[in-house]
């Protein structure tokens, strides 16, 4: 039995070693040189080669798809990160461009004002029962600031300096009930006096001492007249929203909203004018001078 097992094992080893040789020999020979043994070997090998190739393709496809999906996930994570980074950079760039445009326009506004000015940054606001105060940080010349100095922005008049301490400045807005400024209707030249409504729920002003015969319409722009010692002439301050003209009385009722969007205000200019003689406003026709608030 032991000898038989040895002979059997030897025979199997020889056959297993020889078969690949015959298969290879049959595969590489030219078709016209094939003999009966070669053709038989090819017929036996063909199904095996087909099955092996199919299995190989299937395994290769699975591995390729897995590797592809792993690479896709890696690339997708990378692209998501790059997209977020580019969006953040784009947002920062847009903010920088917008700020640059605002500052350029602010410099242009400064060039149109004949008086010396200092720029300031809005850092906070406070609404109380009596005042609407905005807090500014001034970049220079803080020691030159005095109460009643006008504060303007690109959109028009913001208010006047209420108090100044070092580089910190509080501004009384045009919508405060204590604010007043002499104005004219840009379209018709009609005179009036803008005073803040003091309404804590909205930004609004009223226009006093407008003659009943004067031409004022909804949408008219009100600009500072230059009368008094505060605002220079021609600075936008409000736009008319309501006109009530009665058949009796001297004056008509006019309401307006500030040209400045206080909810978006960031940079302003403080005009360094001499306010030492700002004790009274110049009188409009038909009224007595009123003390400056």
C-alpha positions in Angstrom: 0.0 0.0 0.0 2.8 2.4 0.8 4.5 1.8 -2.6 1.2 2.3 -4.4 0.6 5.6 -2.6 4.1 6.7 -3.5 3.6 5.8 -7.2 0.2 7.5 -7.2 1.5 10.7 -5.6 4.5 10.7 -8.0 2.1 10.3 -11.0 -0.1 13.1 -9.9 2.8 15.4 -9.4 4.1 14.7 -12.9 0.7 15.1 -14.4 0.1 18.4 -12.6 3.5 19.7 -13.6 3.1 18.5 -17.2 -0.4 19.8 -17.8 0.5 23.5 -17.7 3.4 22.8 -20.1 1.1 21.1 -22.6 -1.5 23.9 -22.2 1.2 26.5 -22.8 2.7 24.6 -25.7 -0.7 24.3 -27.4 -1.5 28.0 -26.8 1.6 29.4 -28.4 1.8 27.1 -31.4 0.6 28.3 -34.8 -2.9 26.9 -35.7 -1.6 24.9 -38.7 1.0 23.2 -36.5 -1.5 21.9 -33.9 -1.8 18.1 -33.6 -4.6 16.1 -32.1 -3.1 16.3 -28.6 -2.8 20.1 -28.8 -6.3 20.5 -30.1 -7.6 18.3 -27.3 -5.7 20.4 -24.7 -7.1 23.6 -26.2 -10.6 22.3 -26.0 -10.1 21.3 -22.4 -8.3 24.6 -21.5 -10.8 26.9 -23.2 -13.7 26.6 -20.6 -11.2 26.8 -17.8 -9.5 29.9 -19.3 -12.9 31.5 -19.8 -14.0 30.8 -16.3 -10.7 32.0 -14.9 -10.9 35.2 -17.0 -14.5 35.8 -15.9 -13.6 35.4 -12.2 -10.6 37.6 -12.7 -12.7 40.3 -14.4 -15.3 40.1 -11.6 -12.8 40.4 -8.9 -11.0 43.2 -10.7 -14.2 45.1 -11.2 -15.1 44.8 -7.5 -11.6 45.9 -6.4 -11.6 48.7 -8.9 -15.0 49.9 -7.8 -14.0 49.8 -4.2 -10.8 51.7 -4.9 -12.7 54.1 -7.1 -15.3 54.8 -4.4 -12.6 55.3 -1.8 -10.9 57.7 -4.1 -14.2 59.4 -4.9 -15.0 59.9 -1.2 -11.5 61.3 -0.6 -11.8 63.6 -3.6 -15.3 64.6 -2.5 -14.2 65.5 1.0 -11.3 67.5 -0.4 -13.6 69.3 -2.8 -16.1 70.1 -0.1 -13.3 71.6 2.0 -12.0 73.5 -1.0 -15.5 74.8 -1.8 -16.1 75.9 1.8 -12.7 77.6 1.8 -13.3 79.4 -1.5 -16.7 80.5 -0.4 -15.2 82.0 2.8 -12.5 83.7 0.8 -15.1 85.0 -1.7 -17.2 86.3 1.2 -14.2 88.0 2.8 -13.2 89.5 -0.6 -16.7 90.8 -1.2 -16.7 92.4 2.3 -13.3 93.9 1.6 -14.4 95.3 -1.7 -17.6 96.8 -0.3 -15.6 98.4 2.6 -13.1 99.7 0.1 -15.8 101.2 -2.0 -17.4 102.8 1.1 -14.1 104.3 2.2 -13.4 105.6 -1.2 -16.8 107.3 -1.3 -16.2 108.6 2.2 -12.9 110.1 1.1 -14.8 111.7 -1.9 -17.3 113.1 0.5 -14.5 114.5 2.7 -13.1 116.3 -0.4 -16.5 118.0 -1.0 -16.7 119.4 2.5 -14.9 122.7 3.0 -14.3 122.2 6.7 -11.8 119.9 8.3 -13.2 116.4 9.2 -12.3 113.3 11.2 -13.6 109.9 10.4 -15.2 107.7 13.0 -16.5 104.1 13.3 -19.9 103.2 14.7 -19.4 100.9 17.6 -22.8 100.8 19.3 -26.2 102.5 19.8 -28.4 103.2 22.7 -32.1 104.1 22.7 -33.4 105.8 25.8 -36.6 107.7 26.7 -35.1 111.0 25.7 -32.2 110.3 23.2 -31.2 108.1 20.4 -27.4 108.0 20.9 -24.8 106.3 18.7 -21.4 105.6 20.0 -18.4 106.3 17.8 -14.7 105.6 18.0 -12.8 108.5 16.4 -9.5 107.8 14.7 -7.8 111.1 15.3 -8.2 114.7 16.7 -10.4 113.5 19.5 -9.4 116.6 21.6 -10.9 118.9 18.9 -14.4 117.5 19.1 -17.1 119.7 20.7 -20.8 119.3 21.3 -23.1 120.3 18.4 -20.5 119.4 15.7 -22.4 117.9 12.7 -21.9 114.2 11.9 -22.5 113.0 8.3 -22.3 109.9 6.2 -22.4 109.1 2.5 -26.2 109.1 2.7 -26.6 112.5 4.5 -26.8 114.0 7.9 -26.5 111.6 10.8 -26.8 114.0 13.8 -24.7 116.1 16.0 -22.1 115.4 18.7 -23.8 115.1 22.0 -20.7 114.6 24.1 -17.1 113.6 23.5 -14.6 112.0 25.9 -11.2 111.0 24.5 -11.7 109.0 21.4 -15.3 108.0 22.4 -18.1 110.2 21.0 -21.9 110.0 21.5 -24.0 111.3 18.7 -27.6 112.6 18.9 -29.4 111.3 15.8 -31.6 113.4 13.5 -34.6 111.3 14.7 -34.2 112.4 18.3 -36.8 114.9 19.5 -34.1 117.2 20.6 -32.5 117.5 17.2 -33.3 120.4 14.8 -31.9 121.7 11.6 -32.9 124.3 9.0 -33.7 122.7 5.6 -34.9 123.5 2.1 -36.8 121.4 -0.4 -34.2 120.7 -3.0 -36.8 120.8 -5.8 -38.7 123.9 -5.0 -36.6 125.8 -2.5 -39.3 125.8 0.2 -38.0 126.4 3.7 -38.6 124.3 6.7 -37.2 123.1 10.0 -36.5 119.3 10.5 -37.0 118.0 14.0 -36.8 114.4 15.1 -40.0 112.7 15.9 -38.6 110.9 19.0 -40.5 107.7 18.1 -38.6 104.8 19.5 -40.4 102.3 17.2 -39.2 103.8 13.9 -36.8 106.3 12.4 -38.8 109.4 11.4 -38.7 113.2 11.4 -41.3 116.0 11.0 -40.8 119.2 9.1 -42.1 122.3 10.9 -42.8 125.8 9.7 -43.5 124.9 6.1 -45.7 127.7 4.7 -49.1 126.4 3.5 -48.5 128.0 0.1 -45.0 126.3 -0.4 -44.7 123.5 -2.9 -43.9 120.3 -1.1 -44.7 116.8 -2.5 -44.1 113.2 -1.3 -40.7 112.1 -2.4 -39.1 115.5 -2.2 -35.6 115.6 -0.9 -34.8 117.9 2.1 -31.3 119.3 2.3 -29.6 121.5 4.9 -29.9 125.1 4.1 -26.6 126.2 5.6 -28.5 128.6 7.9 -27.1 128.4 11.5 -23.7 127.2 12.5 -24.1 123.5 12.3 -24.5 121.7 9.0 -23.0 123.0 5.7 -25.4 123.7 2.9 -26.8 121.0 0.7 -26.4 117.9 2.8 -29.4 115.5 2.4 -31.2 115.0 5.6 -34.7 113.5 4.9 -37.2 112.6 2.2 -40.8 113.6 2.4 -43.3 110.7 3.0 -46.5 112.6 3.9 -47.9 116.1 3.2 -51.1 117.4 4.8 -52.2 120.8 3.4 -55.3 122.3 5.0 -57.4 125.2 3.8 -56.7 127.1 6.9 -53.7 128.0 9.1 -50.2 129.3 8.2 -48.3 126.0 8.0 -48.8 122.6 6.4 -48.0 119.3 8.1 -45.0 117.4 6.6 -43.5 114.1 7.6 -40.3 112.5 6.4 -37.8 109.7 6.9 -34.0 110.2 7.2 -32.0 109.6 4.1 -29.5 107.7 6.3 -30.2 104.0 6.9 -29.2 103.9 10.6 -29.5 100.1 10.7 -26.5 99.8 8.2 -24.4 102.7 9.3 -20.8 101.9 9.8 -18.5 104.8 9.0 -19.2 108.6 9.5 -17.4 111.9 9.3 -17.4 114.5 12.1 -17.2 118.0 10.7 -14.9 120.2 12.8 -16.8 123.5 12.8 -16.8 126.1 15.5 -19.8 125.6 17.6 -19.0 128.1 20.3 -21.7 130.5 19.0 -24.4 127.8 18.5 -26.6 129.0 21.2 -29.5 129.9 18.9 -30.6 128.9 15.4 -31.2 131.5 12.8 -34.9 132.3 12.5 -37.0 131.2 9.6 -39.6 133.6 8.2 -42.6 133.7 10.5 -41.0 132.2 13.6 -38.8 133.4 16.4 -35.3 131.9 17.0 -35.3 128.7 19.0 -32.6 127.6 21.4 -30.4 124.9 20.0 -31.0 121.5 21.7 
